[in-house]
Amino acid sequence: MIGKILVSFLLSALLLLAGCASKGYVDKKMAEMQAQVSTDVSSIKSQTDSNSDEIKKMQALTTELSGKADMALNKAKGFEDYQVIWEGIVNFDYDSHELTQIAQDNLDALGQKMADNPRSILEIAGHTDRTGSAKYNFQLGLRRSESVKTFLADKYGVALYRMFIVSFGENKPVAMPDEANSNAKNRRVVLKLWGPI
């Protein structure tokens, strides 16, 4: 955008110089255009700084939540000997937190596993692709995690205290943008079922 503004500025300046305008008129127009370019550049810089600050806040919150989830698992009395006994992933459609039929089928196996292991606990981590703002993606990751938690509670009667949700938003992609179907692979919830050894 800045490049377009500068090109426009230079073209206007050349047209003014090539015309039959007086030097004072040209100087006045040049000063007006320089002021407009400076205003536009300041506005763009301000917006960029604001976006950068928002991303840093979301990354800090994600790190804090991840640390709290780890601490809860590691320090909770009676969970010292727990390990991951099952892992899985469910994927989501673009900009959606609704469970697809395939996702529900995958969660059926997990629901049965949790019923068979009543002392197990579930870590539910929501992820998104990079489409949209960091703040929106963080919230979408939470909604995806909540969808999984609600499904397991409603269908299998899994107690809510046995399920912990977190969102990483767009911060932990499994596929890079140059990979085939990268966005689809990143729209997911990662599930880890912890149980006693």
Number of C-alpha atoms within 10 A of each C-alpha: 9 12 8 9 15 14 12 14 16 14 12 15 16 12 12 18 15 9 9 9 11 10 11 9 12 18 14 11 15 17 12 12 19 14 12 14 17 12 12 15 14 12 11 13 12 12 11 12 11 11 15 12 12 15 16 12 14 19 19 12 15 18 14 12 16 17 12 13 15 12 11 13 19 14 10 9 9 10 18 12 11 17 15 16 14 14 13 14 17 21 23 21 13 12 14 14 22 15 18 14 9 12 17 17 12 15 22 16 12 21 19 13 15 23 14 10 15 12 13 20 24 23 23 24 24 34 32 34 26 17 12 11 13 24 16 16 24 23 17 23 27 23 20 29 26 22 17 25 21 16 17 22 16 11 11 16 13 21 13 13 8 17 20 17 22 24 28 26 29 24 19 13 19 14 15 13 13 8 9 10 11 16 21 15 20 24 29 26 30 17 22 19 22 23 19 15 10
